[in-house]
Amino acid sequence: MPPATIAIVDFGAQYVQLIARRVREHHVHSVIVPQDVTPEALRRQNAVGLIFSGGPSSVYAQGAPRCNKELFELGLPVLGICYGMQLGCELLGGDVGHTDSREFGRTPVEEIDHDKLLAHVPSHTTVWMSHGDIVNRLSADFIPLAKTENCPFAAVKHKSRAFYGVQFHPEVTHTVCGRQIIRNFLYDICGCTGDWQVSHVIEESIKAIKRQVGEKDRVICGLSGGVDSSVTAKLIHQAIGDRLTCIFVDNGLMRNREVDLVEATFREHFKIDLRVVDAAERFLTKLEGICDPQQKRIIIGHEFIEVFKDQAESIQGAKFLAQGTLYPDVIESGHSASGEAANIKLHHNVGGLPAELGFELVEPLRDLFKDEARRVGEHLGLPEEIVWRHPFPGPGLAVRILGDVTRERLDILRAADDIVIEEIRAAGWYNKIAQAFGVLLPISSVGVMGDDRSYAGQQVLAVRFVETSDFMTADWVHVDYEVIGRIATRIMNEVAGINRVVYDVSSKPPATIEWE
C-alpha cells in the first residue's frame, strides 16, 4: 500500500509543487493530482487529506477549473488555499466575487476565532496575499477564523465538514507562520505521523526504473556535471548496473575545466561507462547571431537531442534517455497536473522528445526540488563537492550571455565566472549562497583604463547571488561589500573586455534567477 498521502489538487497554481514540497518537509508523502481526480484514484493513492491549490482563474468565470463535488463525500480533511478556498466555499453554499481592494504581498492578518488550524500562530501576524477575488458571503455552516483590513474571511472552517480555507498562501516563506499552519493541518487535522523519508524516494525510484527499463534494454544518461544529472546517473546505475551509458556533451557553453571534472568524477569515482562528445563547433555555429533567449533554448535543445540521436546509433540496445529534470524545470515550462500553469521559459530537458528520436524518457527526479535531490544524493553517497555544487543551467553560458554568443564573449564570461567562484569560496560564502554567477551584458560602458578613455569592446558584468530553499522563490544575498569589491576589482583588472561590474538585487518573483 502507498504511504499515507496528502493529495494536492492542482487548479493551475504556478507554485503548486511548492505546496507539495512544504508537505514533504514535514515528512509526509504528497502527490499532485489533476482537478478531475476521482475519489477512486485518491483511495488507491491512500490519500488521508486534500489540499486545493490556488490558481489564476476566477471561480465564477466560464470554464474555470472545478473539482468533483464527490471529493467532499470522502470524509477527508480539505485545506483550500486562495482559489481553493474560494471554490470550496462556493461549492458549500457561499458566494465569491471580484474586489476592488485587491491584496498582493505581505499583509497583516488578525485572528477572529481560535482553531487548531491556527494553533501556535500569534493572533496578529503577517501573511502573503495574492488575489483579486474574495469570498463575499459564507453559508451559515462556516465559521470565520481570521480577517484582514480588506478581506473579512482570510481563514475559515466548516462547522460539520473537515473543510478549512485560507485566502493567503501558507506555502510561501513570506507567510510568517505558514509552515506552522501546514503542520497543524497535517498532524492535528489529518492525523499524519511524519514517517515518510527521502530514503523512500530512492527505493521507489529504483523500483520504478527497473519496471520501466526491464532486464535487457540500455539507458543513455545525459550528464552535465551538476547534482541533478549526477543523482540521476547514480540512481539508474544502482537500478540497472552496467546497462547505463553516460554521455557528456561538450557544447562549448560550459564553465572552465567542466570536461575534466566530469571525466574524473564518473570514470574514476563511479566507474560508469562515460562518453564525452565534442560538439562545441556544432552548437556555436547554430547559435551565431541568435539573441532571443527562447530561441537559444530551442536551438540548444534541438542540437542536444540530435547529438544523442547520433550517439545512440553506436550504443546497441539503447532504448531510454535519462535526464536530471527537476520539478521547477517542469513547472516553468508550463507543465502541471492541471495544464494551466504559465510558461515562463523553455528548458531543453523537459517534455516532448520528437518521435523520430526513438527513446523513452527516464526522469527519476521529475517530482523533486533541488534540495530534495541533494538529500537523495547524500543518501546515495555522492561526494559533497557534487551534491552541494551550485546549479548550472542546461543551456549553459548561452543564457548567461545576453545577446550574441561568440567564442570571445564565452572566454570573457568563463574568466569572470572563475573569479566570482574563487572569491566567494575564499571568503567562506560559497555554501551560504544557493546560486552564484555572472551575466555578461550587451552594453558598452564608458570607463577609464590607465589614462585613456575605454568604451569600444568594453562590456558590463552583472553579478548574481541568490538565497533560496526551493528555487521557486529566491532573494538576493546581502553579501559583504568587501567580497563584492574584491570580485569587481579582480574582474576589471584581470579580464580584458569588462570595465564595469554591477550587483543584481532582484528577488524571484518578480525576476527569475537566471537572466534568460
N, C-alpha and C positions, 0 to 999 in steps of 0.2 A: 504494500500500500504506500502511496506517496506520503511524504511528511505532512503534518498539519500545515495548511497553506492559506495565506491571505491572497485573494484574487483581486487585482486592480482592474476595474472595468474602464477601458480607455475610451474617453469621449473626445480625443483629439488634442489633449494637453501636450504642449511642447516638451514638458518635463515630466511626463508620466512615469518614465523609468526612475526618476529621482524619488518618487513615492515608493517604488519597489525597493530601491536601494535603502531608503530610510527604514523600511520594514526589516530588511536583512541585517541592518546594523544592530537590531535587537535580537538577532539570532532566530528569526522567524522566516520560514520559507515564503517566497512571494512569486507570483506569476502575473503577467499582464494578459488580459483576455479582451476580445472584441466586445463591442456594445451589444451584439446579438447573441452573446454566450447563453447557452441553455442551462436550466437547472441540472439536467443530467450530466452535462460536461463538468459543472462545478462539483458535483458529487464524486465524479471519477477523479478529480484533482484533490479530493479530500479538503475542500475549502471549509475553513472554520470562521471566516469573516470576509466581508467585501469592502472595498474602498472604491467609491465612484470618483473618478478623476475630474479635474477641471477641463476646460475646452474653450475654443474660440467662438462657439455658436451662442445664440440666444435660445433659451428653452422654447419660447413662443414663436420662433421663426419657422417658416415652412421648410421641411426637410431637416430640421435639427435632429442630431443623434439622440436616440432614446434606447432604453433597455427594456427587456421583457419584464412586465409588472409581476410575473410569477416569481421573480427573484426574491421579492419581499415575502413570499409564502414559504420560502425555505427555512425561515426562522433564524437565519444567520444575522449576526450584528452587521450593520452597514454604517460606514462613515462617508458622508458626501462632502467633497471639497469643492468650493466655488460653484462651477456649473453642476457638479454632482450633488451639492446641497440643494441648489435651485430645482433640479429635476426631481429629486426625492420629495421635496416639499410640495411641488406641483402634483406629482403622482398621488400624493397622500392628502390632497384636498386644499392646498394653498394656492397663492397667486403670485406670479413673477412678472416683473415689468422693467422697463428701462428707467434709469435715474439720471437726472442732470447733475447730481452730486456724486460723480464717479470718484472712486478711490484707487490710487495707484501708488505703490511704495509703502514705506513704513507708516503705520497708523496706530494711534493709541486705542486700546480696547478696554472696556470695563465689564467686569463680571456682574451679571444680574442675579443668577441663581446657581448656587454651588452644586456641582455634579461630579461623578467620578471621572468623566471625560476631562474635566479641568482640575483634577486633584493635583496638589503640589504646584499649581500655577498661581502667581500673585493675582489679586483681584483687579489690579491695574497693570497692564503690560503692553508690549508693542508687538504687532503682527505685520505680516506683509500682505497687502491687498493688491488685487489686480482685476477690477471688474467694473462694468458699466451697467449691469443689471443687478437688481436686488429682489429678495422676497418681500413683496408689499404686504402680504397678508398670510398669516398662518392659519391652518384649521384649528378647531378647538382641541384637537388631540395633541398639539405641540406645546412645549414649554420653552420660552426664550431663555438662553443661558448667558449671553453676552451681547454687548452693543458697542457701536462706535458713534461718533457725532453724526455721521451721515447714513449709518446702516443700523436700523433698530433690531435686526436679527443677525448678528455676527456669528452666533453659535446657537444651536437649537437641539432639542431632543424630542422624540415622540413619546407619549405617555405609556403606550402599551406595546409598541413595536421597538425592537432594538435598532432604531434608526437615529443617527446623530449627524448633524451637519455643521460645517464651519464655512463661513464666507471667505475667510482668509486662507493662506497657504502654509500649513504647518510643516510641509516638506522642505521649504527653503530655509537657509540658515538665518535669514533676516528676521524670521519669526522667532522671538527670543526663547519662548518655551515650546516651540514646535516639536522638538524631539520628545519632550515630556508628554505632550498631548498624544502623539502617536503611540508612545509606550503605554499610556493609560488605556488607549483603545485596544491594543494588542493583548495586554496582560489582564487588565481589570474587567474588560468588557467581552473580549473574545476568548479569554481563558488560555492564551498561549503560554507555553512553558520555556521557550527560548532554547530549544535543544537542537536547532539547525546550525551547522557549522560549514565553513568554506570547504573543509575536507569532503563534505558530501558532494560538492560541485565536482571535485576531482573524480570521485567514484562514479558519479552519474555521467560525467563527460567521457570517461574511458569506456564505460559500457555502451554509450551512445555511438562512439567512434567505431567500436568493434561491430556493433549491429549494422551501422551504415556501410562500412568498408568491406565487411565479410572476412574470409580467411585466405583469399588469394590475391586480390587486387592491390595495387600500389597507390601511394599518395604522394603528390608533389606539394611541398610546403614552400610558400613564398616568404623568404626571410628578409628582414630589414635590419636586423641587429638590435632592434628595440625590445622592450619587455613583452609586448603583445605577441609578436611572431615567435619570440623565444619560448614563451609559455606554451603557445600553440604547438610548436615543434616538439617540446618535451612531453606534452600530453599525448600527442599522436605516437611518438616513439615508444612511450610506455604502453600504449594500446596495441601497436602492430609491429614494433621492433624494426628490423632492417628492411621492411617493405616501405619505409619512408625515405624519400629523396628530397633534400632541401636545396632550393635554388636561390641564390642571391643575385639579383640583377643590379649590376653597377650601371646606373642610368646617367652617370655623370653629374648627378644632382645631390650627391652625398657630402657629408662633412669630411674633413681631413681624417685619414687613417681608418675610415669606416670599413673598407675591404679587409684590411689586416686584422682588425678586431673580430670581425665575423669569422674569418678563417681560423683564427686562433681559438675562439670560443667553441665553435661547433665541430671542427675537425679534431682538435686536441682534447677539449674538455668533455664534450658529449659523445664523441666517436660516432657521429652521424654522417651519413653519405651527403656531402655538400658539393654543389657545382656552382662555380662563380662565372657569371656571364658578363662579358664586357660589351655593353650596349650603349655606351656613352654617346658615340657618334650618331647612332640611330635616333636617340631621344633629342639631342641638341639640334639636329637638323630639322626635325619635326616642329620644334619649339621656336625656331628662328622667326623673329618678327611678331610673335604672339604675346599680347599684353593682357588680354582679358583673363582673369583668374579662373573662371569656369571653363573657358576654352583650354587653358593649360591643363586643368584636371582631366578634361575629356581626352585630350591628346595623350597625356601620360597614362591614363587608364587603358586606352586602346593599345598603346605600344606595350604596356605591361602584359596585357592579355596575349598579344601577338608573340612576344618573347617566350612566354610559357608554351604557347602553341608550337613554336619551333622546337623548344626543348623536349616537349612530350614525345616527339617522333623518335627520339633516341632512348626513351625510357619505356621498356617493354612492360605492359600490364598496368600502365598508369591510367587510372580512371577518375581520380579525385584530385581536386586542388584545394589545399588548406590555406586559410588566411587568418591573421590575427585581428579580425574585425571586432571592435567593441561596440557597446550599445550607443554611446554618443555619436559614433560614426553613422550608425543606422538611423538614429532619430534625426540627425542634422541633414541626412539625405532624403528626408521626407517619408521614411518608412515607420509605420507604427501599427499596433493592433487595430486601430480604428481606420487607418488610411487617411487621417485628417491632418496630420502634423505638417507644418510648413517646411518647405525645402530651403535650408539656409545655405548649404554648399554641397558640392558633389565630392564623394570620396571614391577613389579609384578602386577600393577593395570592398565595395558594397553592392550587393544586388545583382540583377540580371546579367549574367555572363551570356554571350552570344551562343546560340545553339550549336554553331559550327565548331566551337571550341572543343566540344566532346568531353568536358569534365563535369563532374558533380562537385558542388561546393561543400567543403567541410569547414565550419566556423564554430569551434567549441567555446569561444569566449563571447559570442554574439550578444548574450544577455547580461554581460558583466560590465562594471565600471572599471576604470583604471586601477583604483585601489584594491578592488576585489581580485583583479588579475594579478596584481603584485602579491597578494596574500596566497593565491594559488601557486605562484612561482616560488615563494618561500617554502610552502609545504612540499613542493616537488624537489627542493634542494638546489635551486638555481643560485649561482653566485650573486652576492649582494650588488656588485657593480653592474649586473644586468638588471636585476629586479628593480633597483632604485634609479636607474638611468632616466634622465628627463625624456619625455615624449618627443618624437620627431615625426613630422607629417609624412604620410605616404608619398605625396608628390615631391618630397624633399625640399631643397632650397629654391625650387621653382616658384613656390608660393611664399617665399621669404625675400624674393627679389621682385619688387613692384616694377612692372613694365617689362621690357625685353630681357630675356635670359640669354646671356652671352658667356663665353668662357672667361672673358676678362672680369665680368661682374661676379661670376661664381668664385673666381680666385680671390677677389676682394672680400666677399662675404665670408668665405671659409677662414681667411686670415683673421678677420674681425671676430668671428664666432669663437675661434680658438682662444682669443684674448678674453672674451666675456667669461667663458667657462673656467679658464685658468685663474682668473682673478676671484671669482666667487668661491672656487674651491679653496684658494689660499686664504680667503677671509672667513672660511667656515660657514658660508651661506648656501652652498650647493644643496644640502639636504633640508634646508629651511624653505627652499623655493620649489614649487611644483614644476615650473617650466621657465627656462631662461634662454633667450636667443636674441639675435639681432635681425633687423629687417632693413634691407638696402632700398632706399627711396629714390625714385626717378627725379630727383631735384638737384639742380646745380646751385651750390651755396657759395656766396662770396666769402672769402677768407683772406688771411694774411699769413703767408709762409715765408719765413726769413724776412726780407724787406720788400717782397713782391706781393702784389695782389693775386689771389688764386680764385679761379672761377671755373674755367673750361675743364671738363673732365673730373671736377670735384663733386662728390656726392654726399648725401646725408645718411647716417646710420641711426635708426631708432632701436633703442634697447628695450626689451620687453621682459619683465619679471612678473609672474603671477603666482598667487597662492590660492589653492582650491583643494577640496577633498574629493570632488567628483567630476571635475572638468565640464560640468553642465553650467555652473556658475563660478565666477572667479573674481578676485580683487587684485589690484596691483600691489606690489610688495613695497613696504616702507623700508627699503634697504638703506644702510648707512650711506650718507653723502660721500664719505671718503672712498667707498667701494666704487660708486658711480664715477667719481672723479678720477680714480686710477684707471678704470676701464676707458674712459673718454680720452685721457692723456695718452695712454699707450696706443690706442687705435689711431689717433690723429698723428702720432709720431712714427708709428711702425707700419701702417697700412697706407700705401700710396693709393690715392683716389678718394679718400674720405677726409674732409676738413671740418665736419660738424657732427656731433653726437647729441641726440635728444633722448629723453626717457619717457616712455608711454605710461600715462597714469589713468588709462581707461579700464573700467570694470566690464565684466560679462554677466548679464546684459548691461548696457545695450550693445557694446562691442563684442566681437568674438576674440578668442585667444590669439589665433593666427590672424594676420592682416588680410590674407586672401584665402 
